[in-house]
Amino acid sequence: MLKEKRMSAGEIVAQFDVSGATISYHLSILKKAGLVFETREKNYIYYELNTSVLEEVLLWIHNLKGGSSYGEAEE
């Protein structure tokens, strides 16, 4: 969901059939891992993907599979 747009905690909770506390717990884990970051605006907290970390993970997976380094031409 966060791939499409930033979302408030309430918007995220509304998408799942679990408690708000459970979603908050999972969001805090993702935040600690650096995969998402939060922005506070007035009484709301918005979550967004940290795309730089995701790009690093994708690059690592690509290289693990034996691909060339990111940005290099394939031979």
N, C-alpha and C positions, 0 to 999 in steps of 0.2 A: 504494500500500500504506500509506503514512504517513497518508493521508487517514482511514483506518479507526482506526489506533491507533499509538502510538509503538512502535518496534521496535529491537532491539539490532542492532549491525552484523552479528553472526552470523546472525540471523534474515533480514536483508536479503540477505546473501550466499547463503544457502540457496535463495533464490527464483530465482537466475540461474545460467546456465551460463558464468560468467566467473570469473576469479580474485578472491580477496579484495582484492588490491592494486588491481584495476580498480574495484571497488565503492568502496573507500576513496577513490580519486582522485575519482570522481564525487561522492561525498558531501562531500568537501572543497570542491569547486567550488560545490555547492549551499549549503553553509554560508557560504562567502565572499560569495555573492550574497544572503545573508540569507533564503533560502527555507526552510532547515531550521536547527534548532539542536540541539545535543547536550547530554545530561546524563550525567555520569559517576557511576556507582553501583558501588562496590567494583571488581570487575574488568571491568565491562561499560560500554559506551558506548551510550546509547539516543538515537535520532534521532526528532524530531517536526517536523511542518510548522510553519512560522511563519505562522500564519493571518492575522496583521495585514498582512504583505507581500502575501499572496495576495489579500486583500480590496482592497488598493491597486491591484494589477495589474488585477483585475476591474473596478474602478471606472474606471481609465484606459481600458480597452478599451471599456467601456460609453459613456464620454464621447467616445471616438474615433469610435464609430459614430453619434454625434449624439444620444445619449440625454441626459436631464436629469441634473443632479448627484444623487448618491446621497442618498436621503432626501427629495427633492423630488417633489411630485406630478406625474404625467404630464399634459400638456394634451391 
